[in-house]
């Protein structure tokens, strides 16, 4: 049987429901599910999509280059000196 990724939280014994809901909302927000759901509610024109992608590009690049290995750094430096 295939393993599915279920998004949810397990309630701890004696934990209030509102606290479990807050944990679930935080988890969904960090995974970007809520944002995607809001985005898919209405039609997005190609121009709006381009603007949205440009707006989120710095965040994606920051995460992408957060951990740079010495080999990657040397390769990037070599490429910049050749260009």
PATIMI-376226 format. One record per residue: residue in three letters; residue number from 1; z, x, y of N, C-alpha, C in turn. Coordinates in steps of 0.05 Angstrom, whole numbers. Layout:
<res: ALA; n: NUM; n_z: Z; n_x: X; n_y: Y; ca_z: Z; ca_x: X; ca_y: Y; c_z: Z; c_x: X; c_y: Y>
...
***
This chain:
<res: UNK; n: 1; n_z: 0; n_x: 17; n_y: -24; ca_z: 0; ca_x: 0; ca_y: 0; c_z: 0; c_x: 18; c_y: 25>
<res: UNK; n: 2; n_z: -16; n_x: 11; n_y: 45; ca_z: -17; ca_x: 27; ca_y: 69; c_z: 8; c_x: 23; c_y: 86>
<res: UNK; n: 3; n_z: 15; n_x: 45; n_y: 99; ca_z: 39; ca_x: 44; ca_y: 116; c_z: 31; c_x: 36; c_y: 144>
<res: UNK; n: 4; n_z: 42; n_x: 15; n_y: 154; ca_z: 35; ca_x: 5; ca_y: 181; c_z: 57; c_x: 15; c_y: 200>
<res: UNK; n: 5; n_z: 48; n_x: 20; n_y: 225; ca_z: 68; ca_x: 27; ca_y: 245; c_z: 78; c_x: 1; c_y: 258>
<res: UNK; n: 6; n_z: 103; n_x: -5; n_y: 252; ca_z: 115; ca_x: -29; ca_y: 264; c_z: 131; c_x: -20; c_y: 288>
<res: UNK; n: 7; n_z: 126; n_x: -33; n_y: 310; ca_z: 141; ca_x: -27; ca_y: 334; c_z: 164; c_x: -46; c_y: 336>
<res: UNK; n: 8; n_z: 188; n_x: -36; n_y: 335; ca_z: 211; ca_x: -53; ca_y: 337; c_z: 236; c_x: -36; c_y: 338>
<res: UNK; n: 9; n_z: 258; n_x: -50; n_y: 340; ca_z: 284; ca_x: -36; ca_y: 340; c_z: 302; c_x: -50; c_y: 320>
<res: UNK; n: 10; n_z: 319; n_x: -35; n_y: 308; ca_z: 339; ca_x: -47; ca_y: 290; c_z: 364; c_x: -52; c_y: 306>
<res: UNK; n: 11; n_z: 374; n_x: -76; n_y: 303; ca_z: 399; ca_x: -83; ca_y: 317; c_z: 423; c_x: -71; c_y: 302>
<res: UNK; n: 12; n_z: 440; n_x: -59; n_y: 318; ca_z: 464; ca_x: -47; ca_y: 306; c_z: 485; c_x: -69; c_y: 304>
<res: UNK; n: 13; n_z: 504; n_x: -64; n_y: 286; ca_z: 525; ca_x: -84; ca_y: 281; c_z: 541; c_x: -88; c_y: 307>
<res: UNK; n: 14; n_z: 543; n_x: -113; n_y: 316; ca_z: 559; ca_x: -119; ca_y: 340; c_z: 544; c_x: -114; c_y: 366>
<res: UNK; n: 15; n_z: 519; n_x: -106; n_y: 365; ca_z: 504; ca_x: -100; ca_y: 389; c_z: 493; c_x: -126; c_y: 402>
<res: UNK; n: 16; n_z: 496; n_x: -129; n_y: 428; ca_z: 485; ca_x: -153; ca_y: 441; c_z: 455; c_x: -153; c_y: 440>
<res: UNK; n: 17; n_z: 444; n_x: -178; n_y: 439; ca_z: 415; ca_x: -181; ca_y: 437; c_z: 401; c_x: -170; c_y: 461>
<res: UNK; n: 18; n_z: 412; n_x: -174; n_y: 485; ca_z: 399; ca_x: -164; ca_y: 509; c_z: 397; c_x: -133; c_y: 510>
<res: UNK; n: 19; n_z: 416; n_x: -119; n_y: 498; ca_z: 414; ca_x: -90; ca_y: 497; c_z: 392; c_x: -81; c_y: 478>
<res: UNK; n: 20; n_z: 389; n_x: -96; n_y: 455; ca_z: 368; ca_x: -89; ca_y: 437; c_z: 341; c_x: -95; c_y: 449>
<res: UNK; n: 21; n_z: 339; n_x: -117; n_y: 465; ca_z: 314; ca_x: -123; ca_y: 479; c_z: 307; c_x: -102; c_y: 499>
<res: UNK; n: 22; n_z: 327; n_x: -91; n_y: 513; ca_z: 323; ca_x: -70; ca_y: 532; c_z: 312; c_x: -45; c_y: 518>
<res: UNK; n: 23; n_z: 324; n_x: -38; n_y: 495; ca_z: 314; ca_x: -15; ca_y: 480; c_z: 285; c_x: -19; c_y: 471>
<res: UNK; n: 24; n_z: 279; n_x: -43; n_y: 462; ca_z: 251; ca_x: -50; ca_y: 454; c_z: 232; c_x: -47; c_y: 477>
<res: UNK; n: 25; n_z: 239; n_x: -58; n_y: 500; ca_z: 222; ca_x: -57; ca_y: 524; c_z: 218; c_x: -28; c_y: 532>
<res: UNK; n: 26; n_z: 239; n_x: -12; n_y: 531; ca_z: 236; ca_x: 17; ca_y: 539; c_z: 218; c_x: 31; c_y: 519>
<res: UNK; n: 27; n_z: 220; n_x: 25; n_y: 494; ca_z: 203; ca_x: 38; ca_y: 473; c_z: 174; c_x: 30; c_y: 478>
<res: UNK; n: 28; n_z: 169; n_x: 4; n_y: 483; ca_z: 141; ca_x: -5; ca_y: 487; c_z: 130; c_x: 7; c_y: 513>
<res: UNK; n: 29; n_z: 147; n_x: 10; n_y: 533; ca_z: 138; ca_x: 21; ca_y: 559; c_z: 130; c_x: 50; c_y: 556>
<res: UNK; n: 30; n_z: 146; n_x: 66; n_y: 541; ca_z: 140; ca_x: 94; ca_y: 538; c_z: 114; c_x: 98; c_y: 522>
<res: UNK; n: 31; n_z: 109; n_x: 80; n_y: 504; ca_z: 84; ca_x: 82; ca_y: 488; c_z: 60; c_x: 71; c_y: 502>
<res: UNK; n: 32; n_z: 64; n_x: 58; n_y: 525; ca_z: 42; ca_x: 48; ca_y: 541; c_z: 31; c_x: 21; c_y: 532>
<res: UNK; n: 33; n_z: 45; n_x: 8; n_y: 514; ca_z: 36; ca_x: -17; ca_y: 503; c_z: 36; c_x: -39; c_y: 524>
<res: UNK; n: 34; n_z: 58; n_x: -40; n_y: 540; ca_z: 59; ca_x: -62; ca_y: 560; c_z: 37; c_x: -59; c_y: 581>
<res: UNK; n: 35; n_z: 32; n_x: -34; n_y: 589; ca_z: 11; ca_x: -30; ca_y: 609; c_z: -16; c_x: -38; c_y: 598>
<res: UNK; n: 36; n_z: -21; n_x: -31; n_y: 573; ca_z: -47; ca_x: -38; ca_y: 561; c_z: -50; c_x: -68; c_y: 558>
<res: UNK; n: 37; n_z: -28; n_x: -81; n_y: 551; ca_z: -28; ca_x: -110; ca_y: 548; c_z: -35; c_x: -123; c_y: 575>
<res: UNK; n: 38; n_z: -22; n_x: -114; n_y: 596; ca_z: -28; ca_x: -125; ca_y: 623; c_z: -57; c_x: -120; c_y: 631>
<res: UNK; n: 39; n_z: -66; n_x: -96; n_y: 624; ca_z: -94; ca_x: -89; ca_y: 632; c_z: -114; c_x: -106; c_y: 617>
<res: UNK; n: 40; n_z: -109; n_x: -113; n_y: 592; ca_z: -128; ca_x: -128; ca_y: 576; c_z: -127; c_x: -158; c_y: 582>
<res: UNK; n: 41; n_z: -108; n_x: -167; n_y: 598; ca_z: -107; ca_x: -196; ca_y: 604; c_z: -131; c_x: -206; c_y: 620>
<res: UNK; n: 42; n_z: -141; n_x: -189; n_y: 637; ca_z: -163; ca_x: -198; ca_y: 655; c_z: -186; c_x: -178; c_y: 652>
<res: UNK; n: 43; n_z: -210; n_x: -186; n_y: 660; ca_z: -233; ca_x: -169; ca_y: 659; c_z: -230; c_x: -146; c_y: 679>
<res: UNK; n: 44; n_z: -239; n_x: -123; n_y: 671; ca_z: -237; ca_x: -99; ca_y: 688; c_z: -266; c_x: -89; c_y: 692>
<res: UNK; n: 45; n_z: -275; n_x: -89; n_y: 717; ca_z: -302; ca_x: -80; ca_y: 723; c_z: -305; c_x: -50; c_y: 718>
<res: UNK; n: 46; n_z: -329; n_x: -40; n_y: 714; ca_z: -332; ca_x: -11; ca_y: 710; c_z: -321; c_x: 5; c_y: 733>
<res: UNK; n: 47; n_z: -324; n_x: -5; n_y: 758; ca_z: -313; ca_x: 9; ca_y: 781; c_z: -283; c_x: 10; c_y: 780>
<res: UNK; n: 48; n_z: -270; n_x: -12; n_y: 773; ca_z: -241; ca_x: -12; ca_y: 771; c_z: -231; c_x: 7; c_y: 749>
<res: UNK; n: 49; n_z: -246; n_x: 7; n_y: 727; ca_z: -239; ca_x: 25; ca_y: 704; c_z: -240; c_x: 54; c_y: 713>
<res: UNK; n: 50; n_z: -261; n_x: 61; n_y: 728; ca_z: -264; ca_x: 89; ca_y: 737; c_z: -241; c_x: 96; c_y: 756>
<res: UNK; n: 51; n_z: -234; n_x: 78; n_y: 774; ca_z: -212; ca_x: 84; ca_y: 792; c_z: -186; c_x: 87; c_y: 777>
<res: UNK; n: 52; n_z: -181; n_x: 70; n_y: 757; ca_z: -157; ca_x: 72; ca_y: 741; c_z: -155; c_x: 99; c_y: 726>
<res: UNK; n: 53; n_z: -178; n_x: 107; n_y: 715; ca_z: -178; ca_x: 132; ca_y: 700; c_z: -174; c_x: 156; c_y: 719>
<res: UNK; n: 54; n_z: -185; n_x: 155; n_y: 743; ca_z: -181; ca_x: 176; ca_y: 762; c_z: -152; c_x: 177; c_y: 771>
<res: UNK; n: 55; n_z: -139; n_x: 154; n_y: 773; ca_z: -111; ca_x: 153; ca_y: 781; c_z: -93; c_x: 164; c_y: 760>
<res: UNK; n: 56; n_z: -99; n_x: 161; n_y: 734; ca_z: -82; ca_x: 170; ca_y: 713; c_z: -89; c_x: 198; c_y: 703>
<res: UNK; n: 57; n_z: -111; n_x: 209; n_y: 712; ca_z: -120; ca_x: 236; ca_y: 702; c_z: -99; c_x: 258; c_y: 707>
<res: UNK; n: 58; n_z: -87; n_x: 259; n_y: 731; ca_z: -67; ca_x: 281; ca_y: 735; c_z: -44; c_x: 280; c_y: 715>
<res: UNK; n: 59; n_z: -35; n_x: 256; n_y: 709; ca_z: -13; ca_x: 253; ca_y: 689; c_z: -22; c_x: 263; c_y: 662>
<res: UNK; n: 60; n_z: -46; n_x: 255; n_y: 653; ca_z: -56; ca_x: 264; ca_y: 627; c_z: -58; c_x: 294; c_y: 626>
<res: UNK; n: 61; n_z: -69; n_x: 306; n_y: 648; ca_z: -73; ca_x: 335; ca_y: 648; c_z: -46; c_x: 350; c_y: 649>
<res: UNK; n: 62; n_z: -26; n_x: 338; n_y: 662; ca_z: 0; ca_x: 351; ca_y: 663; c_z: 12; c_x: 352; c_y: 635>
<res: UNK; n: 63; n_z: 10; n_x: 330; n_y: 621; ca_z: 20; ca_x: 330; ca_y: 593; c_z: 4; c_x: 349; c_y: 576>
<res: UNK; n: 64; n_z: -22; n_x: 349; n_y: 579; ca_z: -39; ca_x: 366; ca_y: 563; c_z: -33; c_x: 395; c_y: 566>
<res: UNK; n: 65; n_z: -27; n_x: 404; n_y: 590; ca_z: -23; ca_x: 433; ca_y: 595; c_z: 7; c_x: 440; c_y: 597>
<res: UNK; n: 66; n_z: 24; n_x: 422; n_y: 589; ca_z: 53; ca_x: 428; ca_y: 590; c_z: 60; c_x: 452; c_y: 573>
<res: UNK; n: 67; n_z: 50; n_x: 453; n_y: 549; ca_z: 56; ca_x: 475; ca_y: 531; c_z: 31; c_x: 492; c_y: 526>
<res: UNK; n: 68; n_z: 30; n_x: 514; n_y: 540; ca_z: 6; ca_x: 531; ca_y: 538; c_z: 14; c_x: 556; c_y: 522>
<res: UNK; n: 69; n_z: 0; n_x: 561; n_y: 500; ca_z: 7; ca_x: 585; ca_y: 484; c_z: -5; c_x: 609; c_y: 498>
<res: UNK; n: 70; n_z: 5; n_x: 633; n_y: 492; ca_z: -6; ca_x: 657; ca_y: 504; c_z: -36; c_x: 661; c_y: 498>
<res: UNK; n: 71; n_z: -45; n_x: 653; n_y: 475; ca_z: -73; ca_x: 655; ca_y: 468; c_z: -90; c_x: 636; c_y: 485>
<res: UNK; n: 72; n_z: -81; n_x: 612; n_y: 490; ca_z: -95; ca_x: 593; ca_y: 507; c_z: -96; c_x: 603; c_y: 536>
<res: UNK; n: 73; n_z: -74; n_x: 615; n_y: 545; ca_z: -72; ca_x: 626; ca_y: 572; c_z: -92; c_x: 648; c_y: 576>
<res: UNK; n: 74; n_z: -93; n_x: 666; n_y: 556; ca_z: -112; ca_x: 689; ca_y: 557; c_z: -141; c_x: 679; c_y: 557>
<res: UNK; n: 75; n_z: -147; n_x: 659; n_y: 541; ca_z: -174; ca_x: 648; ca_y: 539; c_z: -182; c_x: 635; c_y: 566>
<res: UNK; n: 76; n_z: -163; n_x: 620; n_y: 578; ca_z: -169; ca_x: 608; ca_y: 604; c_z: -173; c_x: 628; c_y: 626>
<res: UNK; n: 77; n_z: -157; n_x: 650; n_y: 625; ca_z: -160; ca_x: 671; ca_y: 645; c_z: -186; c_x: 685; c_y: 642>
<res: UNK; n: 78; n_z: -195; n_x: 690; n_y: 617; ca_z: -220; ca_x: 703; ca_y: 612; c_z: -243; c_x: 686; c_y: 621>
<res: UNK; n: 79; n_z: -241; n_x: 660; n_y: 617; ca_z: -263; ca_x: 641; ca_y: 625; c_z: -264; c_x: 640; c_y: 656>
<res: UNK; n: 80; n_z: -242; n_x: 641; n_y: 669; ca_z: -242; ca_x: 640; ca_y: 699; c_z: -253; c_x: 665; c_y: 711>
<res: UNK; n: 81; n_z: -250; n_x: 688; n_y: 698; ca_z: -261; ca_x: 713; ca_y: 709; c_z: -291; c_x: 715; c_y: 705>
<res: UNK; n: 82; n_z: -301; n_x: 702; n_y: 683; ca_z: -329; ca_x: 702; ca_y: 677; c_z: -344; c_x: 683; c_y: 695>
<res: UNK; n: 83; n_z: -332; n_x: 662; n_y: 703; ca_z: -345; ca_x: 641; ca_y: 719; c_z: -349; c_x: 649; c_y: 748>
***
